[in-house]
Amino acid sequence: NNDFAEWIAGWGELSDNVYVWHYAFGEMLHSMAYFENIYADMMFIRDCGAKGLFLNADVTAFCLGNLRFRLMSEIIWHPDMTEEEYNERRDRILKEEYGEGWSWVLHFIEIWESTEIGCWNCWGFSSLISTGEFDIEEYSRRADEMYSLLERAYALCESKEEAKAVGKHMTEVLYRQCYTSYFKAYDAGDEEKLAYLDGRYQRAYDILIEVGLDPKALLGFGGNTFAISDNLEDSAWIDWIDWRDSLTAEGAVQRPAPEKYTK
């Protein structure tokens, strides 16, 4: 990010015709939040003398893309707004997107961002999970807290659109909770935790159906579709197995996979 900032500032010194290609994709079930710094980033780009932005991102995946677009567009039209004015517009847009429980969603986003530790270009592109851009242990520890906040917002939804917006976040939280916790519980032989995760996974799957989404044809980046397995065990041993090393507790001995997945 420091490199990008230096380049933008440098081009601003060389030209009065600078346009910024703003690249922030959402990705399947593991998008980056990129929310807290919107105002500061846009003010920086403005102060560098940029004439405009090309917002290259999608709004179909499990991400905050639509929210970011709306907030960035507000600043583009009102580049001199104060941070207080921006926050007022942010809250209004959150309410329009998520309904009366918008403040619970904002709290969820704040916790979500607190678990992030960085990113890289095209993080986790076209894969169901990713492990490098957030603190796995911290996310797993706070997943129930995040889900509880979203449950409160979900209960207050008054339209299908609001329910879908909140429900997609609920699914992402539960799905991430499962893949960040499953192999640790499996290697420890923790049957109680595995049963709990099985319930969480089933709830994630059911929410998709509740809000009118097809778990076998979910929209990801660019309108492409992806699917998730209908049970936790298949997801772990078919969809997540390539990441097992990074999802294994430090110093843990990996137990052999269930026999049906070794044939």
Salt bridges, closest charged atoms under 4 A:
ASP47 OD1 - ARG46 NH2 2.88
GLU74 OE1 - ARG89 NH1 2.54
GLU74 OE2 - ARG92 NH2 3.23
ASP80 OD1 - ARG46 NH1 3.56
ASP91 OD1 - ARG90 NH2 2.87
GLU96 OE1 - ARG70 NH2 2.35
GLU96 OE2 - ARG92 NH1 3.34
GLU97 OE2 - ARG70 NH1 3.08
GLU100 OE2 - LYS95 NZ 3.59
GLU133 OE2 - ARG176 NH2 3.56
GLU137 OE2 - LYS184 NZ 3.66
GLU138 OE2 - ARG141 NH2 2.85
ASP144 OD1 - ARG200 NH2 2.86
GLU145 OE1 - ARG142 NE 3.01
GLU172 OE2 - ARG176 NE 3.84
ASP187 OD1 - ARG244 NH2 2.53
GLU210 OE2 - ARG203 NH1 2.55
GLU233 OE1 - LYS260 NZ 3.13
